[in-house]
Amino acid sequence: MRLVLAKSAGFCYGVRRAVELAQEKAAQGVPCVILGSIIHNRDVMDRLAAQGLRAVERPEEVPDGCAVIIRSHGEGRAVHEYFARRGTEVFDATCPNVTHIHNIVAQAENQGRQPVIVGTPDHPEVLAIAGWCKAPVVVSGEKDLEKWLADGENRNNLPLTFVSQTTSTQKIWEKCVKKAKKLCTNAEFFDTICGATSKRQEEARQLAAQCGLMVVVGDRQSSNTRRLGEICRESCPEVLLVERAEDIDLNRLPQADMVGITAGASTPAWIIKEVIDKMSEEILEMDKSFQEMLEESFKTLNNGDKVTGTVVAITPTEVQVELGIKYPGYIALTELSDDPTVKVEDLVKVGDEIESIVMQVSDRDCMVKLSKRRLDINKGWEEIEEARENETVVEGFVTEDNKGGVVVSVKGVRVFVPASQTGLPRETPMSELLKQKVRLVITEVNRARRRVVGSISRVTRAERAAAAEKVWAEIEDGKRYTGTVKSLTSYGAFVDIGGVDGMVHISELSWSRIKHPSEVVKVGDTVDVYVISADKEKKKISLGMKDHSQDPWTVFTTTYQVGDTANVRVVKLMTFGAFAEVVPGVDGLIHISQLADHRVEKPGDVVAEGDKVDVKITDVDMENKKISLSIRALLEAPAYEESEEEEAPTEEA
């Protein structure tokens, strides 16, 4: 028979922290009591009692002048406030993961959201979480949630914030999330199942699938121990749940080629060892000694160490990493990447292996702070130096600006780009580049002084030159381009068609008569243009924007005929009359004699450029494409009709 111990069996970091804190206070002789069972394990509690640490069930039972230890499951806000009023010294051994949940639900309620806790309603951890809300909702699973959501008022009254008991299973949590997403449109979800718990459960599941017998060691009061038993039963035909070595009857153990052992997070190492020692009397082979595995779980880290771990959880603020030691690792989102636009889900997923650097090992908080960004910076220096040697183009984000230039973050390394090398026009503020992704070359590197200088304009010029070469090689009359308006003059607009500027003459901007190009386009506009002519020797390109697919004269002749009335725009005044635009690209003349029903000295006395007036089309010269217009004809007609109406009765008379 072969005996295999799961790697994550035994105390999790939160439980170990709580027990060590209690043992420390007992050793110091501090007058102290524990509020409730510090962990769900009677043997551990008996040992602490033997050291002088007794447990009380209610806050009111804490003697005056005595300190109190808050158990790893945590307590509600009211308990902390009660001890503060009494002046009781508190040693808080709440698991950091549980404290994190307290903060989530409290903040959610402050934001007007309804906290929903997925977990065992009467579990101490769940009761503590609920104690940080005024109106908590606790559901044990999918059916319980569905029943609560069946009341439309519950579902629609407030936006919901979901959290989970740390020792719940992913299966329960995922079913609740699926149900909530189906029935709610205003919910947010925080997967707060402890990463160590998830890993322990997955290891147990995999080990159970390989074994003929699984032994789960832990107190029957422990929620995570019971969960382990349930998970093992899904894959293993025989599962034995024991609290200590004496619970094992070697004579009644079923025969199995391979026996697996796992233990709940509240099970101390000495109990696991006793179980292994007893079973080893009958088991012939074991992969590793218990001492070896125990030492592995206690290996230490130092600041600056490079580590590789597995992503076990992702929250809106951090990534949790399992490092294979007694403490978990956390990477704050600000330490994940130097790219401000990147999304966490694009960088890592649960189950991914990730490299990082140790920033801080906190024994007080039972956690290791990690940074992937700083590891990337170290690697970035090597890539920056290589890019300088090979004159390779690199990419980065502009993070700062000043009068002297901009700072670009490249692989986490700060690269200074002088104003003269940004490629911006002289009067343009450097802030125009902020938060933009840019391409640049490295021109200077001094790692000792941590100084790097780069140039954006060198890349821009090189890329523009390459694009221009391509344009000149392929350009031909009539070819269409999508370009960008670069500048305006009184006679036209210059348009960049991909590394080369062409000029659109003012007469080619619009069929309408305009005085300045700004009436049609502005700098920065994206426009469609076509090549009228291209002189490759002189490097000059003439472009057009007017749509020649439809002749304006044809538009006029199909729309109007002699005798029609049109609303026209006066575009130019002459001594002999005024020119007016009938349709874009076609003007007609209103002779001075046709501007009014009285004598006009000069056209400006009657109309001004830009005026819109109604006219009658009196003549069309098809051969010379000339149009005669008249305002007077419209003014005289009503007078003539009125005189006819006045004469009619006289004739009848």
C-alpha positions as CSV (number, residue, x, y, z in Angstrom):
1,M,0.0,0.0,0.0
2,R,1.1,3.5,-0.8
3,L,0.3,6.6,1.4
4,V,0.1,10.1,-0.2
5,L,-0.4,13.3,1.7
6,A,-2.0,16.3,-0.1
7,K,0.5,19.2,-0.3
8,S,-2.0,21.7,1.2
9,A,-3.1,19.6,4.1
10,G,-3.4,21.4,7.5
11,F,-3.4,24.9,8.8
12,C,-4.0,27.7,6.3
13,Y,-2.1,30.9,6.9
14,G,-5.2,32.7,8.5
15,V,-5.6,29.9,11.1
16,R,-1.9,29.6,11.7
17,R,-1.7,33.4,12.3
18,A,-4.6,33.2,14.8
19,V,-3.2,30.2,16.8
20,E,0.3,31.7,16.9
21,L,-1.1,35.0,18.1
22,A,-3.0,33.2,20.9
23,Q,0.1,31.2,21.9
24,E,2.3,34.3,21.9
25,K,-0.1,36.1,24.3
26,A,-0.2,33.0,26.5
27,A,3.6,32.8,26.6
28,Q,3.8,36.5,27.5
29,G,1.3,36.0,30.4
30,V,-1.1,38.7,29.1
31,P,-4.4,38.5,31.0
32,C,-6.5,37.5,28.0
33,V,-9.6,35.5,26.9
34,I,-10.7,34.2,23.5
35,L,-14.1,35.3,22.1
36,G,-15.5,32.0,20.9
37,S,-13.4,29.1,19.5
38,I,-10.4,30.7,17.8
39,I,-10.6,27.9,15.2
40,H,-12.9,24.9,14.8
41,N,-10.7,22.3,16.5
42,R,-11.3,21.1,20.0
43,D,-7.8,19.7,20.5
44,V,-6.3,23.1,19.7
45,M,-8.7,24.8,22.0
46,D,-7.9,22.3,24.8
47,R,-4.1,23.0,24.4
48,L,-4.7,26.8,24.6
49,A,-6.9,26.3,27.7
50,A,-4.0,24.4,29.3
51,Q,-1.8,27.4,28.6
52,G,-4.3,29.7,30.5
53,L,-6.4,31.0,27.5
54,R,-10.0,30.2,28.2
55,A,-12.8,31.0,25.7
56,V,-16.0,33.0,26.4
57,E,-19.1,32.9,24.2
58,R,-20.3,36.5,24.5
59,P,-18.6,39.9,24.6
60,E,-20.2,40.7,28.0
61,E,-18.4,37.7,29.5
62,V,-15.0,39.3,29.0
63,P,-13.7,40.3,32.5
64,D,-12.9,43.9,33.2
65,G,-9.2,44.7,32.8
66,C,-8.8,41.6,30.6
67,A,-7.8,41.7,26.9
68,V,-9.7,39.7,24.3
69,I,-8.6,37.8,21.2
70,I,-10.9,38.0,18.2
71,R,-11.0,34.6,16.5
72,S,-10.0,34.0,12.9
73,H,-13.6,33.9,11.8
74,G,-13.9,37.6,12.8
75,E,-16.7,39.5,14.5
76,G,-19.3,42.1,13.5
77,R,-18.9,45.9,13.8
78,A,-21.1,46.0,16.9
79,V,-18.6,43.8,18.8
80,H,-15.7,46.0,18.0
81,E,-17.6,49.1,18.9
82,Y,-18.6,47.4,22.2
83,F,-15.0,46.7,23.2
84,A,-14.0,50.2,22.2
85,R,-16.6,51.7,24.5
86,R,-15.4,49.5,27.3
87,G,-11.8,50.3,26.7
88,T,-11.0,46.6,26.3
89,E,-7.7,45.8,24.6
90,V,-8.4,43.8,21.4
91,F,-6.0,41.4,19.7
92,D,-7.6,40.9,16.3
93,A,-6.8,37.5,14.8
94,T,-9.4,37.8,12.0
95,C,-8.2,36.2,8.8
96,P,-7.1,38.9,6.3
97,N,-9.3,37.4,3.7
98,V,-12.3,37.7,6.0
99,T,-11.4,41.3,6.8
100,H,-11.4,42.0,3.1
101,I,-15.0,40.7,2.8
102,H,-16.0,42.9,5.8
103,N,-14.7,45.9,3.8
104,I,-16.5,44.9,0.6
105,V,-20.0,44.6,2.2
106,A,-19.6,47.7,4.3
107,Q,-18.5,49.7,1.3
108,A,-21.3,48.2,-0.8
109,E,-24.0,49.3,1.7
110,N,-22.5,52.8,1.9
111,Q,-22.9,53.0,-1.9
112,G,-26.6,52.1,-1.6
113,R,-26.1,48.4,-2.7
114,Q,-27.6,45.3,-1.1
115,P,-24.9,42.9,0.2
116,V,-25.8,39.2,-0.5
117,I,-23.6,36.6,1.3
118,V,-23.3,33.1,-0.1
119,G,-22.5,30.7,2.8
120,T,-23.8,28.7,5.8
121,P,-26.2,31.1,7.6
122,D,-25.2,30.1,11.2
123,H,-21.4,29.8,10.5
124,P,-19.3,32.2,12.7
125,E,-17.6,33.7,9.7
126,V,-20.9,34.4,7.9
127,L,-22.4,35.9,11.0
128,A,-19.4,38.2,11.4
129,I,-19.6,39.3,7.7
130,A,-23.3,40.0,8.2
131,G,-22.4,42.0,11.2
132,W,-20.8,44.7,9.0
133,C,-24.1,45.3,7.2
134,K,-27.3,46.9,8.5
135,A,-29.6,44.7,6.4
136,P,-27.6,41.6,5.1
137,V,-29.0,38.8,3.1
138,V,-27.5,35.3,3.5
139,V,-28.2,32.5,1.1
140,S,-26.9,29.0,1.5
141,G,-26.9,28.1,-2.2
142,E,-28.7,28.4,-5.6
143,K,-32.1,27.3,-4.4
144,D,-32.0,29.6,-1.4
145,L,-31.0,32.5,-3.7
146,E,-33.7,31.7,-6.3
147,K,-36.3,31.7,-3.5
148,W,-35.2,35.1,-2.3
149,L,-35.0,36.5,-5.8
150,A,-38.5,35.3,-6.6
151,D,-39.7,38.4,-4.8
152,G,-39.4,41.0,-7.5
153,E,-39.1,43.7,-4.9
154,N,-35.9,42.1,-3.6
155,R,-34.4,41.8,-7.1
156,N,-35.2,45.3,-8.3
157,N,-35.2,47.4,-5.1
158,L,-31.4,47.8,-4.8
159,P,-28.3,46.9,-6.9
160,L,-26.8,43.7,-5.4
161,T,-23.2,43.0,-4.3
162,F,-22.4,39.2,-3.9
163,V,-19.6,37.8,-1.7
164,S,-18.9,34.3,-0.6
165,Q,-17.9,32.6,2.6
166,T,-14.1,31.9,2.3
167,T,-14.6,28.1,2.8
168,S,-17.4,27.7,0.4
169,T,-16.9,25.7,-2.8
170,Q,-16.5,27.1,-6.3
171,K,-19.4,24.9,-7.4
172,I,-21.8,26.5,-5.0
173,W,-20.5,30.0,-5.8
174,E,-20.6,29.6,-9.6
175,K,-24.2,28.2,-9.5
176,C,-25.3,31.3,-7.5
177,V,-23.5,33.7,-9.8
178,K,-25.1,32.0,-12.9
179,K,-28.6,32.2,-11.3
180,A,-28.1,35.9,-10.3
181,K,-26.8,36.9,-13.7
182,K,-29.9,35.3,-15.2
183,L,-32.4,37.1,-13.0
184,C,-30.6,40.4,-12.2
185,T,-29.2,43.1,-14.3
186,N,-27.7,45.2,-11.5
187,A,-25.4,42.8,-9.6
188,E,-21.7,42.8,-9.0
189,F,-19.7,39.7,-7.9
190,F,-16.7,39.3,-5.6
191,D,-15.3,35.8,-5.6
192,T,-14.0,35.8,-2.0
193,I,-13.5,32.1,-1.6
194,C,-10.0,31.8,-0.1
195,G,-7.4,30.8,-2.7
196,A,-5.8,28.4,-0.3
197,T,-9.2,26.8,0.3
198,S,-9.8,26.4,-3.5
199,K,-6.3,24.9,-3.9
200,R,-6.9,22.5,-1.0
201,Q,-10.2,21.4,-2.4
202,E,-8.8,20.9,-5.9
203,E,-5.9,18.9,-4.6
204,A,-8.2,16.7,-2.6
205,R,-10.4,16.2,-5.6
206,Q,-7.5,15.1,-7.8
207,L,-6.0,12.9,-5.1
208,A,-9.3,11.3,-4.3
209,A,-9.7,10.3,-8.0
210,Q,-6.4,8.3,-7.8
211,C,-7.0,6.6,-4.4
212,G,-9.0,3.6,-3.2
213,L,-9.3,5.3,0.3
214,M,-9.2,8.9,1.4
215,V,-8.7,9.9,5.0
216,V,-9.9,13.5,5.8
217,V,-8.4,14.7,9.1
218,G,-10.2,17.5,11.0
219,D,-12.8,18.6,13.5
220,R,-16.3,17.7,12.5
221,Q,-17.3,21.3,13.6
222,S,-15.1,22.6,10.8
223,S,-16.9,23.7,7.7
224,N,-13.9,23.4,5.4
225,T,-13.3,19.8,6.7
226,R,-16.8,18.8,5.9
227,R,-16.5,20.3,2.5
228,L,-13.3,18.3,1.9
229,G,-15.2,15.1,2.8
230,E,-18.0,15.9,0.4
231,I,-15.5,16.6,-2.4
232,C,-13.6,13.4,-1.8
233,R,-16.8,11.3,-1.9
234,E,-17.5,12.6,-5.4
235,S,-14.3,10.8,-6.7
236,C,-13.3,8.1,-4.1
237,P,-15.3,5.0,-3.2
238,E,-14.1,5.0,0.5
239,V,-13.8,8.2,2.5
240,L,-12.9,8.2,6.2
241,L,-13.4,11.4,8.3
242,V,-11.3,11.4,11.5
243,E,-10.6,14.0,14.2
244,R,-7.4,12.4,15.6
245,A,-5.3,9.2,15.3
246,E,-7.2,7.2,17.9
247,D,-10.3,7.4,15.6
248,I,-8.6,5.1,13.2
249,D,-9.2,1.4,13.5
250,L,-6.4,-0.2,11.4
251,N,-8.2,-3.6,11.4
252,R,-11.3,-2.1,9.8
253,L,-9.5,-0.1,7.1
254,P,-10.6,-1.2,3.6
255,Q,-7.9,-2.6,1.3
256,A,-6.5,-0.1,-1.2
257,D,-3.4,0.1,-3.3
258,M,-3.2,3.9,-2.7
259,V,-4.4,5.8,0.3
260,G,-4.7,9.6,0.3
261,I,-4.7,11.9,3.3
262,T,-5.9,15.5,3.4
263,A,-6.7,17.8,6.3
264,G,-8.9,20.8,7.0
265,A,-7.5,24.3,7.5
266,S,-8.1,24.0,11.2
267,T,-6.1,20.8,11.6
268,P,-2.7,21.3,13.3
269,A,0.4,19.6,12.1
270,W,0.8,17.4,15.2
271,I,-2.6,15.8,14.7
272,I,-1.8,15.1,11.0
273,K,1.6,13.6,12.0
274,E,-0.1,11.3,14.6
275,V,-2.5,10.1,12.0
276,I,0.3,9.4,9.5
277,D,2.4,7.7,12.1
278,K,-0.4,5.4,13.1
279,M,-1.3,4.5,9.5
280,S,2.4,4.0,8.6
281,E,2.3,1.0,10.8
282,E,0.3,-0.8,8.1
283,I,1.4,1.3,5.0
284,L,4.6,0.1,3.4
285,E,5.5,3.2,1.3
286,M,5.1,7.0,1.6
287,D,6.2,9.5,-1.0
288,K,7.8,11.9,1.5
289,S,8.3,12.1,5.2
290,F,5.8,14.3,7.0
291,Q,8.7,16.4,8.3
292,E,9.9,17.1,4.7
293,M,6.5,18.2,3.6
294,L,6.1,20.3,6.8
295,E,9.4,22.1,6.2
296,E,8.5,22.8,2.6
297,S,5.3,24.6,3.7
298,F,7.3,26.8,6.1
299,K,10.0,27.9,3.6
300,T,10.7,31.6,3.9
301,L,11.1,34.4,1.3
302,N,13.1,37.6,1.3
303,N,12.4,41.0,-0.2
304,G,13.7,41.0,-3.8
305,D,13.4,37.3,-4.3
306,K,12.0,36.2,-7.7
307,V,9.1,33.7,-7.3
308,T,6.7,31.8,-9.5
309,G,3.2,31.0,-8.3
310,T,-0.3,30.1,-9.5
311,V,-3.1,32.6,-9.8
312,V,-5.9,31.4,-7.6
313,A,-8.2,34.4,-7.4
314,I,-8.7,37.8,-9.1
315,T,-10.6,40.6,-7.4
316,P,-11.3,44.2,-8.6
317,T,-8.2,45.4,-6.6
318,E,-5.6,42.5,-6.6
319,V,-4.5,39.2,-7.9
320,Q,-4.0,36.4,-5.3
321,V,-1.1,34.0,-6.0
322,E,-0.5,30.6,-4.3
323,L,3.3,30.3,-3.7
324,G,3.5,26.9,-2.1
325,I,4.4,28.4,1.3
326,K,2.5,29.2,4.5
327,Y,1.5,32.7,3.3
328,P,-0.4,33.7,0.1
329,G,1.0,36.3,-2.3
330,Y,-0.9,39.3,-3.5
331,I,-0.3,41.5,-6.5
332,A,-2.1,44.9,-6.3
333,L,-3.4,45.9,-9.7
334,T,-1.0,48.9,-9.7
335,E,1.8,46.4,-9.4
336,L,0.6,44.2,-12.2
337,S,1.5,46.4,-15.2
338,D,2.7,49.9,-16.1
339,D,0.1,50.1,-18.9
340,P,-2.8,52.2,-17.6
341,T,-5.2,51.0,-20.3
342,V,-4.7,47.3,-19.9
343,K,-7.4,45.0,-18.5
344,V,-6.6,42.5,-15.8
345,E,-8.3,39.7,-17.7
346,D,-6.1,40.3,-20.7
347,L,-3.0,39.7,-18.5
348,V,-3.8,36.8,-16.2
349,K,-6.5,34.2,-15.6
350,V,-7.1,31.9,-12.6
351,G,-4.8,28.9,-13.0
352,D,-2.0,30.8,-14.9
353,E,1.5,30.7,-13.6
354,I,3.0,34.1,-13.0
355,E,6.4,35.4,-12.2
356,S,6.9,38.3,-9.7
357,I,9.3,39.9,-7.2
358,V,8.8,39.8,-3.4
359,M,8.2,43.4,-2.2
360,Q,7.3,42.6,1.4
361,V,6.7,39.6,3.7
362,S,4.3,40.5,6.4
363,D,4.1,38.0,9.3
364,R,1.6,40.2,11.0
365,D,-0.9,40.1,8.1
366,C,0.2,36.6,7.0
367,M,0.8,37.7,3.4
368,V,3.4,38.4,0.8
369,K,3.2,41.5,-1.3
370,L,4.4,40.9,-4.9
371,S,5.0,43.0,-8.0
372,K,5.0,41.8,-11.5
373,R,5.5,45.3,-12.8
374,R,8.9,45.6,-11.0
375,L,10.0,42.3,-12.4
376,D,9.0,43.6,-15.8
377,I,11.1,46.7,-15.2
378,N,14.2,44.7,-14.4
379,K,13.6,42.7,-17.6
380,G,12.8,46.0,-19.4
381,W,16.3,47.4,-18.7
382,E,17.8,44.5,-20.5
383,E,15.4,45.0,-23.4
384,I,16.0,48.8,-23.5
385,E,19.8,48.3,-23.7
386,E,19.3,45.7,-26.4
387,A,17.0,48.1,-28.3
388,R,19.7,50.8,-28.1
389,E,22.3,48.6,-29.5
390,N,20.2,47.3,-32.3
391,E,18.3,50.6,-32.9
392,T,15.0,48.7,-32.5
393,V,11.7,50.5,-32.5
394,V,9.9,50.1,-29.1
395,E,6.4,51.1,-27.9
396,G,5.4,52.8,-24.7
397,F,2.8,55.1,-23.0
398,V,3.3,58.8,-22.4
399,T,2.9,59.2,-18.6
400,E,4.2,62.7,-17.9
401,D,4.8,66.0,-19.7
402,N,6.7,69.2,-19.0
403,K,8.1,72.1,-21.0
404,G,11.3,70.1,-21.7
405,G,9.5,67.1,-23.3
406,V,7.6,64.0,-22.2
407,V,8.2,60.8,-20.2
408,V,7.4,57.5,-21.9
409,S,7.0,54.2,-19.9
410,V,8.7,51.5,-22.0
411,K,8.7,48.0,-20.4
412,G,8.3,49.8,-17.0
413,V,11.4,52.0,-17.6
414,R,11.0,55.8,-17.7
415,V,12.3,57.1,-21.1
416,F,12.7,60.9,-21.5
417,V,11.9,62.3,-24.9
418,P,13.0,66.0,-25.4
419,A,10.4,68.3,-26.9
420,S,12.5,68.6,-30.1
421,Q,12.2,64.8,-30.5
422,T,8.4,64.5,-29.9
423,G,7.5,65.3,-33.4
424,L,5.0,67.9,-32.2
425,P,4.9,71.4,-33.9
426,R,6.7,74.0,-31.8
427,E,3.7,75.8,-30.3
428,T,1.8,72.6,-29.5
429,P,1.7,71.8,-25.8
430,M,3.4,68.5,-24.7
431,S,0.1,67.4,-23.0
432,E,-1.2,66.5,-26.4
433,L,0.7,63.2,-26.1
434,L,-0.4,62.3,-22.6
435,K,-1.7,58.7,-22.2
436,Q,-1.0,58.0,-25.9
437,K,0.8,54.9,-27.1
438,V,3.9,56.0,-29.1
439,R,6.7,54.4,-31.1
440,L,10.2,55.5,-30.5
441,V,13.9,54.6,-30.7
442,I,16.3,54.7,-27.7
443,T,19.2,57.1,-28.3
444,E,20.9,57.0,-24.9
445,V,21.1,54.6,-22.0
446,N,22.9,55.1,-18.6
447,R,21.7,52.4,-16.3
448,A,23.9,53.5,-13.4
449,R,22.2,56.9,-13.4
450,R,18.9,55.3,-14.5
451,R,18.7,57.7,-17.4
452,V,17.2,56.8,-20.8
453,V,16.6,59.2,-23.7
454,G,14.5,58.4,-26.8
455,S,13.2,60.0,-30.0
456,I,9.6,59.7,-31.3
457,S,10.3,62.0,-34.3
458,R,13.0,59.7,-35.7
459,V,10.5,56.9,-35.9
460,T,7.9,59.2,-37.3
461,R,10.2,60.6,-40.0
462,A,11.4,57.1,-40.9
463,E,7.9,55.7,-41.1
464,R,6.7,58.8,-43.1
465,A,9.6,58.4,-45.5
466,A,8.7,54.8,-46.1
467,A,5.1,55.6,-46.6
468,A,5.9,58.5,-48.9
469,E,8.1,56.2,-51.0
470,K,5.2,53.7,-51.3
471,V,2.8,56.5,-52.3
472,W,5.1,57.9,-55.0
473,A,5.6,54.4,-56.4
474,E,1.9,53.7,-56.7
475,I,0.3,57.1,-57.4
476,E,-1.6,57.8,-60.6
477,D,-4.2,60.3,-61.8
478,G,-7.7,59.5,-60.6
479,K,-6.6,57.3,-57.7
480,R,-8.5,57.9,-54.5
481,Y,-7.1,58.3,-51.0
482,T,-8.4,59.0,-47.5
483,G,-6.3,61.7,-46.0
484,T,-6.0,64.2,-43.1
485,V,-6.1,67.9,-43.5
486,K,-2.7,69.2,-42.3
487,S,-3.0,73.0,-43.0
488,L,-5.1,75.7,-44.6
489,T,-4.1,78.7,-46.8
490,S,-6.2,81.3,-48.5
491,Y,-5.9,79.4,-51.8
492,G,-6.5,75.8,-50.6
493,A,-5.9,73.0,-48.2
494,F,-2.9,70.6,-47.8
495,V,-3.9,67.0,-47.2
496,D,-1.6,64.2,-46.0
497,I,-2.4,61.1,-48.0
498,G,0.0,58.8,-46.2
499,G,3.4,60.3,-45.9
500,V,2.9,62.8,-48.7
501,D,1.0,66.1,-48.7
502,G,-1.1,67.1,-51.7
503,M,-2.9,70.4,-52.3
504,V,-6.6,70.8,-52.8
505,H,-7.2,74.2,-54.6
506,I,-10.0,76.2,-53.2
507,S,-11.9,75.7,-56.4
508,E,-11.7,72.0,-56.0
509,L,-13.0,71.9,-52.4
510,S,-16.7,72.5,-53.3
511,W,-19.0,73.1,-56.1
512,S,-20.3,76.1,-54.1
513,R,-18.5,79.5,-54.3
514,I,-16.4,79.9,-51.1
515,K,-14.1,82.6,-49.9
516,H,-11.8,80.5,-47.7
517,P,-11.2,76.7,-47.3
518,S,-12.2,76.9,-43.7
519,E,-15.8,77.1,-44.9
520,V,-15.5,73.5,-46.0
521,V,-12.8,71.8,-43.9
522,K,-10.7,72.3,-40.8
523,V,-7.2,71.0,-39.7
524,G,-7.4,67.4,-38.5
525,D,-10.5,66.5,-40.7
526,T,-10.4,63.1,-42.4
527,V,-11.4,63.6,-46.1
528,D,-11.7,61.6,-49.2
529,V,-9.7,63.0,-52.1
530,Y,-8.6,62.0,-55.6
531,V,-5.5,62.7,-57.6
532,I,-6.0,65.4,-60.4
533,S,-2.3,65.3,-61.3
534,A,1.0,64.2,-59.8
535,D,4.5,65.6,-60.7
536,K,7.0,63.0,-59.4
537,E,10.0,65.1,-60.4
538,K,8.9,68.2,-58.6
539,K,7.1,66.1,-55.9
540,K,3.9,68.0,-56.3
541,I,0.4,66.6,-56.1
542,S,-2.8,68.3,-57.0
543,L,-5.9,66.8,-55.4
544,G,-9.7,67.3,-55.7
545,M,-12.6,66.8,-53.4
546,K,-15.6,67.8,-55.5
547,D,-17.8,65.0,-56.7
548,H,-17.5,64.9,-60.4
549,S,-19.8,61.9,-60.8
550,Q,-22.7,64.3,-61.1
551,D,-22.4,67.5,-63.2
552,P,-24.0,70.6,-61.4
553,W,-25.4,71.9,-64.7
554,T,-27.2,68.5,-65.2
555,V,-28.6,68.8,-61.6
556,F,-29.9,72.3,-62.4
557,T,-31.5,71.4,-65.7
558,T,-33.2,68.3,-64.3
559,T,-34.5,70.3,-61.3
560,Y,-35.6,73.7,-62.8
561,Q,-36.9,75.2,-66.0
562,V,-37.8,78.7,-67.2
563,G,-40.6,80.2,-65.2
564,D,-39.8,78.3,-62.0
565,T,-39.3,80.0,-58.7
566,A,-36.1,79.2,-56.7
567,N,-34.6,80.2,-53.4
568,V,-31.0,81.3,-54.1
569,R,-28.0,82.6,-52.2
570,V,-26.3,85.9,-53.3
571,V,-22.6,85.1,-53.7
572,K,-21.2,88.1,-55.4
573,L,-22.2,91.8,-56.1
574,M,-21.2,93.5,-59.3
575,T,-21.9,97.0,-60.6
576,F,-24.4,95.6,-63.1
577,G,-26.2,93.2,-60.8
578,A,-25.7,90.2,-58.4
579,F,-24.7,86.6,-58.9
580,A,-26.7,84.0,-57.0
581,E,-26.1,80.3,-56.5
582,V,-29.1,78.3,-57.7
583,V,-27.6,74.9,-57.0
584,P,-24.0,74.1,-55.8
585,G,-21.7,74.9,-58.8
586,V,-24.3,76.8,-60.8
587,D,-24.8,80.6,-60.5
588,G,-27.3,82.8,-62.2
589,L,-27.3,86.6,-62.7
590,I,-29.9,89.0,-61.2
591,H,-29.5,92.1,-63.4
592,I,-29.6,95.4,-61.6
593,S,-32.9,96.1,-63.4
594,Q,-34.4,92.9,-62.0
595,L,-33.4,93.4,-58.3
596,A,-36.5,95.4,-57.4
597,D,-39.7,96.9,-58.7
598,H,-38.1,100.4,-58.6
599,R,-34.9,102.0,-59.9
600,V,-31.8,100.7,-58.0
601,E,-28.6,102.8,-58.0
602,K,-26.3,99.9,-56.9
603,P,-27.0,96.3,-56.0
604,G,-25.7,96.7,-52.5
605,D,-28.7,99.0,-51.8
606,V,-31.0,96.0,-52.1
607,V,-29.1,92.8,-51.4
608,A,-25.9,91.7,-49.6
609,E,-23.6,88.7,-50.1
610,G,-25.0,85.7,-48.2
611,D,-28.6,86.8,-48.5
612,K,-31.1,84.2,-49.5
613,V,-33.9,85.5,-51.8
614,D,-36.7,84.1,-53.9
615,V,-36.2,84.6,-57.7
616,K,-37.9,83.7,-60.9
617,I,-35.9,81.9,-63.6
618,T,-36.6,84.1,-66.7
619,D,-34.1,82.6,-69.2
620,V,-31.6,79.7,-69.6
621,D,-28.9,79.8,-72.2
622,M,-28.2,76.1,-72.6
623,E,-25.3,76.6,-75.1
624,N,-23.3,79.0,-72.9
625,K,-24.7,77.7,-69.6
626,K,-26.0,81.1,-68.4
627,I,-29.1,81.7,-66.3
628,S,-31.1,84.9,-65.9
629,L,-32.9,85.5,-62.6
630,S,-35.4,88.1,-61.5
631,I,-36.7,89.3,-58.2
632,R,-38.8,92.0,-59.9
633,A,-40.8,89.4,-61.8
634,L,-42.1,88.0,-58.6
635,L,-42.9,91.4,-57.2
636,E,-44.8,92.6,-60.4
637,A,-46.9,89.4,-60.8
638,P,-49.1,89.9,-57.7
639,A,-49.7,93.5,-58.7
640,Y,-50.8,92.5,-62.2
641,E,-53.1,89.7,-60.9
642,E,-54.6,92.2,-58.4
643,S,-55.4,94.7,-61.1
644,E,-57.1,92.0,-63.2
645,E,-59.3,91.1,-60.2
646,E,-60.3,94.8,-59.8
647,E,-61.2,95.2,-63.5
648,A,-63.2,92.0,-63.7
649,P,-66.3,93.3,-61.9
650,T,-66.3,96.4,-64.2
651,E,-66.4,94.2,-67.3
652,E,-69.2,92.2,-65.8
653,A,-71.0,95.4,-65.0
